[in-house]
Amino acid sequence: MDFLKRQDLLVLLKVAAHPPQRWTYAALGEALAMSASETHASVKRAVVSGLAVAPAREEWLPVKPNLLEFILHGVRYV
């Protein structure tokens, strides 16, 4: 079982802050000074935790209500 990491929140917030933009793992990693594999792992953990959904392969979106609740009540535990 993988637990959320601090960088997972960073990845989610970056994508949530730019909703019309479609990010590749490589572009997102470059924007956040992370590798593409690190961003991919962050997204996988976010989907498992319910902070993101992946309706199709290579496509995912943050679940904004869940993300907001996590920021307000859960981020101190990460």
One Martini backbone bead per residue (centre of mass of N, CA, C, O) as a GRO file, in nm:
protein
   78
    1MET     BB    1   0.095   0.038   0.025
    2ASP     BB    2   0.043   0.368  -0.069
    3PHE     BB    3   0.130   0.673   0.042
    4LEU     BB    4   0.114   0.983   0.072
    5LYS     BB    5   0.286   1.263  -0.054
    6ARG     BB    6   0.387   1.579  -0.078
    7GLN     BB    7   0.407   1.584  -0.399
    8ASP     BB    8   0.109   1.516  -0.457
    9LEU     BB    9  -0.007   1.792  -0.389
   10LEU     BB   10   0.151   1.952  -0.597
   11VAL     BB   11   0.036   1.812  -0.846
   12LEU     BB   12  -0.263   1.873  -0.793
   13LEU     BB   13  -0.240   2.187  -0.778
   14LYS     BB   14  -0.126   2.238  -1.059
   15VAL     BB   15  -0.370   2.122  -1.215
   16ALA     BB   16  -0.598   2.284  -1.070
   17ALA     BB   17  -0.476   2.573  -1.161
   18HIS     BB   18  -0.486   2.437  -1.481
   19PRO     BB   19  -0.756   2.312  -1.628
   20PRO     BB   20  -0.717   2.333  -1.953
   21GLN     BB   21  -0.464   2.184  -1.917
   22ARG     BB   22  -0.267   1.929  -2.063
   23TRP     BB   23  -0.077   1.686  -1.903
   24THR     BB   24   0.217   1.552  -1.896
   25TYR     BB   25   0.443   1.394  -1.711
   26ALA     BB   26   0.687   1.549  -1.822
   27ALA     BB   27   0.576   1.842  -1.799
   28LEU     BB   28   0.507   1.830  -1.500
   29GLY     BB   29   0.788   1.759  -1.401
   30GLU     BB   30   0.929   2.009  -1.513
   31ALA     BB   31   0.752   2.222  -1.357
   32LEU     BB   32   0.840   2.056  -1.064
   33ALA     BB   33   1.118   1.911  -1.054
   34MET     BB   34   1.047   1.627  -1.185
   35SER     BB   35   0.983   1.325  -1.277
   36ALA     BB   36   0.778   1.134  -1.462
   37SER     BB   37   0.765   0.899  -1.255
   38GLU     BB   38   0.683   1.071  -1.011
   39THR     BB   39   0.418   1.183  -1.128
   40HIS     BB   40   0.287   0.912  -1.180
   41ALA     BB   41   0.291   0.815  -0.885
   42SER     BB   42   0.121   1.047  -0.775
   43VAL     BB   43  -0.133   0.985  -0.939
   44LYS     BB   44  -0.182   0.701  -0.836
   45ARG     BB   45  -0.220   0.784  -0.539
   46ALA     BB   46  -0.455   0.984  -0.590
   47VAL     BB   47  -0.654   0.777  -0.702
   48VAL     BB   48  -0.658   0.581  -0.462
   49SER     BB   49  -0.746   0.822  -0.253
   50GLY     BB   50  -0.964   1.022  -0.423
   51LEU     BB   51  -0.817   1.295  -0.555
   52ALA     BB   52  -0.854   1.129  -0.824
   53VAL     BB   53  -0.925   1.067  -1.174
   54ALA     BB   54  -0.930   0.790  -1.434
   55PRO     BB   55  -1.109   0.757  -1.725
   56ALA     BB   56  -0.828   0.724  -1.881
   57ARG     BB   57  -0.565   0.675  -2.041
   58GLU     BB   58  -0.363   0.943  -1.969
   59GLU     BB   59  -0.613   1.037  -1.781
   60TRP     BB   60  -0.664   1.311  -1.545
   61LEU     BB   61  -0.830   1.432  -1.235
   62PRO     BB   62  -0.912   1.630  -1.002
   63VAL     BB   63  -1.100   1.628  -0.698
   64LYS     BB   64  -1.191   1.913  -0.568
   65PRO     BB   65  -1.355   1.849  -0.309
   66ASN     BB   66  -1.145   1.647  -0.195
   67LEU     BB   67  -0.903   1.838  -0.198
   68LEU     BB   68  -1.018   2.051  -0.009
   69GLU     BB   69  -1.065   1.865   0.233
   70PHE     BB   70  -0.770   1.778   0.258
   71ILE     BB   71  -0.649   2.058   0.307
   72LEU     BB   72  -0.823   2.125   0.564
   73HIS     BB   73  -0.792   1.812   0.725
   74GLY     BB   74  -0.514   1.632   0.611
   75VAL     BB   75  -0.229   1.764   0.552
   76ARG     BB   76  -0.093   1.737   0.842
   77TYR     BB   77  -0.056   1.405   0.794
   78VAL     BB   78   0.175   1.416   0.551
   0.00000   0.00000   0.00000
